[in-house]
Amino acid sequence: MKKRVLLKDIAEASNLTINTVSRALKNKDDISIATREYVQKLALDMGYIPDVVASSLRSGYTKTIGIMFDNIANPYYMIMTNLIHQELKKDGYEMMIFTASGDHAKFDIGSFHKIISRRIDGIISFLKPTIEVVKAIKDNKVPFVILGREGDDIGIDSIYTNDLLGGYQIGEYLFKKGHRNIGYIGAPTDILCSIKRLEGLRKYLIEQKIESKPTVDKFLIHGDLSLEQVIDDLLNEKVSAIFCFNDTMAYEAITLLNQRGKKVPEDIAVAGYDNLEEYIHLPVYLTTIDSNKQELTQKVIQTLKMRMLSFEQPLVKLVNSAKLVSRKSA
């Protein structure tokens, strides 16, 4: 095997000190541009590969943030992770993506140990941590921020959307479109933001003094996230509109409704949550709720940096507003 090229090898080849070579490779301003360019080209020609682990041991930091979610196929996570990546790059940070080992949308202790073993500087999680993980976070002073779900009840920084307001706006919109029998397809009931979106929907409809039950609620269960039976049940309930927990569910719902001979929105209106079409241009034109993803991303990174600088700062809870986006599906 070829011997690994070290900083001292580049220093010997360039007749410069190891410190000068190191600073030139880091593009430090106190090294002339000519010297930086010379050293960087020489390092490339010699096949030098930076030793990130050794560097992190010296500095105490890896400049790497762990990102955790539970469904790599969900386009919302991909959009948000890309936005996080763009923000982190501005300060020279990299990221590592991890997926949950469990199937209950929780950040469990096994996942925590897996991430921490990579010596990351902080964690941004789309999943709520278990009590065991919360204790480990606090015992080990690990900077940790939850994105998209509430964490103040467990003492963890969190940045999320006003889900109650989002559901309320959908209720108002559908009611004014003439809908009175509205179906709701929710994520499993242990996901609080799914409950909040339903509560917002119900709140508006109840305010309108609808005499019959204001919504027909169908919650998915962990391990079986198919909408096939749910859609059939809602059709049997003769709903005229369906509000889905997120856009991904709404797209599946529209497909299943079309397969059953139902036109959207002529026969049944469909609305979602997340506004994926802001970043993924699809010919669906889904009515949905937008949460200002760019602002959410900036807030979560600012909060994480604050926690990295001083772990003892007061708890952070930031709630982004929700905005209805009206399109052709409802």
C-alpha positions in Angstrom: 0.0 0.0 0.0 1.2 3.5 -0.9 2.4 5.5 2.1 0.1 8.3 3.2 1.4 11.8 2.4 1.7 13.9 5.5 2.1 17.6 6.1 5.8 17.1 6.8 6.3 15.5 3.4 4.8 18.6 1.7 6.9 20.9 4.0 10.1 19.0 2.9 9.1 19.2 -0.8 8.3 22.9 -0.6 11.1 24.0 1.8 8.5 25.5 4.0 7.6 24.9 7.7 4.8 22.5 8.6 2.9 25.4 10.1 3.1 27.4 6.9 2.0 24.4 4.9 -0.9 23.8 7.2 -2.1 27.4 7.1 -1.7 27.6 3.3 -3.9 24.5 3.0 -6.5 26.2 5.2 -6.4 29.3 3.0 -5.4 31.5 5.9 -5.0 35.2 5.0 -1.6 35.6 6.7 -0.1 33.4 4.0 0.4 35.1 0.6 -1.9 34.1 -2.2 1.1 32.9 -4.3 2.3 30.6 -1.5 -1.3 29.3 -0.9 -1.7 28.4 -4.5 1.7 26.8 -4.7 1.2 24.6 -1.6 -2.3 23.6 -2.5 -1.2 22.5 -6.0 1.8 20.7 -4.6 -0.5 18.9 -2.1 -2.9 17.9 -4.8 0.0 16.6 -7.0 1.4 14.6 -4.1 -1.9 13.0 -3.3 -2.3 14.6 0.1 -5.6 13.7 1.9 -6.4 15.8 5.1 -6.6 13.8 8.3 -10.0 15.0 9.6 -9.9 12.8 12.7 -6.5 14.0 13.8 -7.5 17.6 13.2 -10.6 17.2 15.2 -8.6 15.7 18.1 -6.4 18.7 18.1 -9.1 21.3 17.9 -11.9 19.5 19.8 -14.3 20.0 16.8 -15.0 18.1 13.6 -17.0 20.9 11.9 -19.7 18.2 11.2 -23.4 18.3 12.1 -25.5 15.1 12.3 -28.9 15.2 10.6 -31.5 12.7 11.7 -34.9 11.6 10.2 -36.8 8.4 9.8 -37.8 8.2 6.1 -35.2 8.8 3.5 -37.9 8.6 0.7 -39.8 11.6 2.1 -39.1 14.6 -0.2 -39.7 17.0 2.6 -36.7 15.8 4.5 -34.6 16.0 1.4 -35.6 19.6 0.7 -35.0 20.6 4.3 -31.7 18.8 4.5 -30.5 20.5 1.3 -31.4 23.9 2.8 -29.5 23.0 6.0 -26.5 21.9 3.9 -26.5 25.3 2.0 -26.5 27.2 5.3 -23.9 25.0 7.0 -21.5 25.5 4.0 -21.4 29.2 4.7 -19.5 28.6 7.9 -17.4 25.7 6.6 -19.5 22.9 8.2 -20.2 19.5 6.7 -23.1 17.2 7.6 -23.7 13.5 8.1 -27.2 12.1 7.4 -28.6 9.3 9.7 -31.9 7.5 9.7 -33.7 6.2 12.7 -33.3 2.5 13.6 -36.8 2.2 15.1 -40.2 2.4 13.4 -42.0 4.8 15.8 -40.8 8.2 14.6 -38.6 8.5 17.7 -34.9 9.3 18.1 -33.9 6.3 20.2 -30.7 5.7 22.3 -29.3 3.3 19.7 -29.4 6.1 17.1 -27.9 8.5 19.5 -24.9 6.3 20.2 -24.4 5.7 16.5 -24.2 9.5 15.8 -22.1 10.4 18.8 -19.5 7.8 17.9 -18.8 9.9 14.8 -17.6 12.8 17.0 -20.1 15.3 15.5 -20.3 18.8 16.9 -24.1 18.9 17.1 -27.4 17.3 16.0 -30.4 18.5 14.1 -33.3 16.0 14.4 -36.6 15.9 12.7 -37.6 13.3 15.3 -38.4 13.8 18.9 -35.9 12.1 21.2 -36.9 9.5 23.8 -36.5 10.2 27.5 -33.2 8.1 27.5 -31.8 10.3 24.7 -32.8 13.5 26.5 -30.9 12.3 29.6 -27.9 11.5 27.4 -28.0 14.8 25.7 -28.0 16.7 29.0 -25.4 14.4 30.7 -23.0 14.8 27.8 -23.9 18.4 26.9 -24.6 17.5 23.3 -26.0 20.5 21.2 -29.3 19.2 19.9 -32.2 20.9 18.2 -35.5 19.4 17.1 -36.8 20.7 13.7 -40.5 20.5 12.9 -41.7 19.1 16.3 -42.2 20.5 19.8 -39.5 19.9 22.3 -40.1 22.4 25.2 -42.0 19.7 27.1 -38.8 17.6 27.4 -36.4 20.6 27.8 -34.9 20.4 24.3 -34.5 23.3 21.8 -37.1 23.1 19.1 -38.1 25.1 15.9 -41.4 24.2 14.3 -44.5 25.5 12.5 -47.7 26.7 14.1 -49.5 23.5 13.2 -52.7 24.6 15.0 -52.8 27.7 12.8 -52.1 25.7 9.6 -55.0 23.3 10.3 -57.3 26.3 11.1 -56.4 27.9 7.8 -57.2 24.7 5.9 -60.5 24.5 7.7 -61.4 28.1 6.9 -60.5 27.6 3.2 -62.4 24.4 2.7 -65.5 25.7 4.6 -65.6 28.8 2.4 -65.4 26.5 -0.6 -68.6 24.8 0.6 -67.3 21.7 2.3 -69.0 20.5 5.4 -68.0 16.8 5.6 -64.2 16.9 5.7 -61.9 13.9 6.1 -58.5 14.1 7.9 -55.7 11.7 7.3 -53.1 11.9 10.1 -49.7 10.5 10.9 -49.7 8.1 13.9 -51.3 9.6 17.0 -48.0 9.8 19.0 -46.8 12.5 16.6 -48.1 15.7 18.2 -48.0 17.9 15.2 -50.4 15.6 13.5 -52.9 16.0 16.4 -52.3 19.8 16.3 -53.2 20.1 12.6 -56.4 18.2 13.2 -57.2 20.4 16.2 -56.8 23.5 14.1 -59.1 22.1 11.4 -61.7 21.2 14.0 -61.4 24.5 15.8 -62.5 26.5 12.7 -65.3 24.2 11.8 -66.7 24.1 15.4 -66.6 27.9 15.4 -69.0 27.8 12.4 -71.4 25.8 14.5 -71.6 22.8 12.2 -74.2 20.5 13.9 -72.8 17.2 12.7 -69.3 15.8 13.5 -67.0 18.4 11.9 -64.4 15.9 10.6 -63.9 12.2 9.8 -60.5 11.4 11.3 -58.3 8.5 10.1 -54.8 8.1 11.7 -52.2 5.8 10.2 -50.3 3.4 12.4 -46.6 2.7 12.6 -45.6 -0.2 10.4 -48.5 0.3 8.0 -48.6 3.7 6.3 -50.6 2.7 3.3 -53.6 4.9 2.5 -55.6 2.3 0.5 -58.0 1.3 3.3 -58.1 4.9 4.6 -59.3 6.3 1.3 -62.0 3.6 1.0 -63.2 4.4 4.5 -63.4 8.1 3.7 -65.3 7.5 0.5 -67.8 5.4 2.4 -68.2 8.3 4.8 -69.0 10.5 1.7 -66.5 13.2 2.5 -66.3 16.1 0.0 -62.7 17.1 1.0 -59.7 15.5 2.5 -56.9 17.3 4.5 -53.7 15.2 4.7 -51.0 15.5 7.3 -48.4 16.3 4.6 -48.1 16.7 0.9 -46.6 13.2 0.4 -49.8 11.7 1.8 -51.9 14.1 -0.3 -50.2 13.0 -3.5 -50.8 9.4 -2.7 -54.5 10.2 -1.8 -55.0 11.9 -5.2 -53.6 8.9 -7.0 -55.8 6.5 -5.1 -58.9 8.6 -5.7 -58.2 8.7 -9.4 -57.8 5.0 -9.4 -61.3 4.8 -7.9 -62.8 7.0 -10.6 -62.9 10.2 -8.5 -61.7 13.5 -10.0 -59.8 16.1 -7.9 -61.2 18.6 -7.1 -64.4 18.1 -9.0 -65.5 15.1 -6.9 -63.3 15.4 -3.8 -61.0 18.3 -2.9 -57.6 17.4 -1.4 -55.2 19.6 0.6 -51.8 18.9 2.1 -49.1 20.4 4.3 -45.5 21.4 3.6 -45.7 23.1 0.2 -43.3 20.8 -1.5 -44.1 22.3 -4.9 -42.2 25.4 -3.9 -39.1 23.3 -4.6 -40.3 20.3 -6.6 -42.3 21.3 -9.6 -45.1 18.8 -10.1 -48.2 19.0 -12.3 -50.5 18.4 -9.2 -51.1 22.0 -8.1 -51.8 21.0 -4.5 -53.5 23.3 -2.0 -51.3 23.2 1.1 -49.7 25.0 4.0 -46.3 26.7 3.7 -44.0 27.2 6.7 -41.2 29.3 5.2 -38.6 26.5 5.0 -35.7 28.9 4.5 -36.5 30.8 7.7 -37.0 27.6 9.6 -33.6 26.4 8.4 -31.8 29.6 9.4 -33.5 29.6 12.9 -32.5 25.9 13.6 -28.9 26.5 12.7 -28.7 29.8 14.7 -30.1 27.9 17.7 -27.7 25.0 17.3 -24.7 27.4 17.1 -25.9 29.2 20.2 -26.1 25.9 22.0 -22.6 24.9 20.7 -21.1 28.1 22.1 -22.8 27.7 25.5 -24.7 24.7 26.5 -26.2 26.4 29.6 -28.2 29.0 27.6 -32.0 29.2 28.3 -34.3 26.8 26.4 -35.2 27.9 22.9 -38.7 27.5 21.4 -39.4 29.2 18.1 -42.7 28.8 16.3 -42.9 29.8 12.6 -46.1 31.1 11.2 -48.2 29.0 8.7 -49.5 30.4 5.4 -52.1 28.9 3.1 -51.1 28.3 -0.5 -54.2 27.9 -2.7 -53.9 25.8 -5.8 -56.2 23.7 -8.1 -56.6 20.5 -5.9 -59.1 22.2 -3.5 
